[in-house]
Amino acid sequence: MFITDIRKEFYDVVTNQRVALLVAADIDAVCACKILQVLFHCDQVQYTLVPVAGWQDLSTAFLEHKEQFQYFVLLNCGANVDLLEMLQPDDDSVFFICDTHRPVDVVNVYNDSQIKLLIKQDDDLGVPSYDEIFRDDEEDGDSGNESDEGSEPSGKRRRFEEGAVERRIERQRAKREWEGRRREILFDYEQYEYHGTSAAMMLFELAWVLTKDTKDMLWWAVIGLTDQWVHDKITHMKYVTDVATMQRHVSRHNHRNEDEENSLSIDCMRISFEYDLRLTLYQHWSLYESICNSCYTSCHFKLWTLNGQKKLQEFLADMGLPLKQVRQKFHSMDMAIKGNLRDVIEESSNKYGMKDIRVQTFGVHFGFKNRFLASDMVHATAALLESTEKDDSASDNFLKALDSLSRGNLDRLHLGIDLAKKKLMAIQQTVASCICTNLIVSQGPFLYCYLMEGTPDVKLFSKPMALILLCKYLLKAFVHSTRNKRCKLLPLVMAAPKDVEKGSVIVVGIPPESETSDKKNFFGRAFEKAAESTSSRTLHDHFDTSIIELKTEDRSKFLDALITLLS
Amino acid sequence: MFCEKAIELIRELHRMSDGQLPAFNEDGLRQVLQEMEALYDQNQSDVNEAKAEGRSDLIASIKLRHCCLLRNQRCVTAYLYDRLLRIRALRWEYGSVLPANVRFHMCAEEVQWFSQYKKSLASFMRSLGGGEGLDITQDMKPPKSLYIEVRCLKDHGEFEIDDGTVILLKKNSQHFLPRWKCEQLIRQGVLEHVMS
């Protein structure tokens, strides 16, 4: 069931209890986890934090901890599947689920006792009403009545029996109709997968209601929201609306210090609303590198072609930025140039067809040296979360990413920024080589691309978030470079080798690229059906159903099944 | 050269300057004592000779040997005393039950000394707090909060805390637990205190 008063129904319930926190491996969940940890520290709620990477991890963690804990809080996992059936808990276990995955499974919505959803009941949920899906079966009791009419005269009895039989046939027909409608409704409801309001923002609201919100928590909520935007999980409209909500909080926090001038020390954290450039990590890199490696600019200029490179040089010349300055680290650029850089770039980009080079976001500033934009932090933490260093397990990486969000661990954050730069460069190079060698093939209902094992940096793309980022950049680049109008509207399915020893590949599917896309992804169900029909050996372990693992040998038959399914 | 063996003993302890206890060098100690015995015997005979025959040229060598004897004595007592100090620190670090590999490095007399030290520390702690007893080996630094956040570095299995609840300590899980229960495990290296 949905929780209406998050303080009374969630926080007050767990305050005097011990809680198990099961957290999924994405940045929004990590931020939400940090916010909740600080709240628990304030109120001395004992908890155990277990990172979970997929459904199997979730089940294992639940089995290990079910004896000791009654209350489980799940962050960014668990809403889109029938949880009670999967975990088979005892009757007194209670699950609090704060998840952005939609659609929420109907059993989770209508279960009153064990599942509490920390989700806002927006308009976009569209949950079917109770009567359309669940119904008590009463008509089976009527069929017993016919045998009781023993002593009636035969004529009347025959007429009565005929009436009773007709009524039974009528009821069965109605039942079949109802079941048919139910199947249709559920199919429509569960067909598309999408994402809702960020979990970090939900928990920040909880902190705000408790008046225990701090600037740190606000910053983490901003990072959680920006993660959804960077990884393209929410629509632009929703992002703008949520940014407006966050901006109200930011101005509320900044308003406290306005009456006294210079009252805050330089080490205090200041969050500010920025209408900043869409160039990834540009303040921690050189401007030139950032333009070359940001998806938006690279796709518009088509930087994998010679023509594109020339256009870039023209663009820089148009703005009057000397190449020597632009190739230097951003900090060392001339102050005069840095001064009105944003306006200059915006003006020039309008001439080159890039109307949205600036985007609404937030930045933080503490100490003399430390300035970060929210998207910088998202890229850094994502790179740490999915780093492919040899000895690090998934939970090691999770803890490193968790640490990097604290202000005291700046060296870890800088390490994350370096890893993010490498990742972005790898993505750009892979995109360039895929487009130039025409690795993207149209299979009819969708585009398909397979990364061969020998591709440089292919290990980076065995992780889901990195592969999805590559997919999106590749699709954008493809849309900009192809002349085939029909292909521009197709979704993309991409496969990359995941584990060479086990012989498996990771397959992801993303919706088509368009300005007004609603980011609804139907590949989850499609993958399931294709795997069933060809009995391929697949593992649907990830919380996003559009990401699966598949055995390399089954790749071609799976693909064929998918094509037939979607045509 | 005289006193070399004694310096060897001291150097051995100096090498492990972080408080670890190396194995008890019984061999080295015996060699030093033998050297001392030999020096003493030589001195004894020389003194007798000097007294009997009035040879004053032996006095220098007697003095030299005497100095060596004193030096050996000083080195050996320093060795033994430093080991005792280290063993005492172990009680504060590990608690009253020492891990087997540390106990292996102690000689029988040191083990005896340790158990007596344990007893006197325990009776002192019992006498504090108006007869109720206070465990002063906990909270060596003033604590900032009742509960601390710890991260599990290795699989340790189940762990019980005061109110009877059991926690599963699995690698890479984080827990928020009462400070006093965690200190032992932090010292043993199973848990790590996370400061944010």
Interface residues (C-beta under 8 A of the other chain):
Chain A: R18 Q37 F40 H41 Q44 V45 Q46 Y47 T48 L49 V50 P51 E64 H65 E67 Q68 S393 S395 D396 F398 L399 D403 S406 G408
Chain B: S145 L146 Y147 E149 R151 T165 V166 I167 L168 K170 K171 N172 S173 Q174 H175 F176 L177 P178 V194 M195 S196
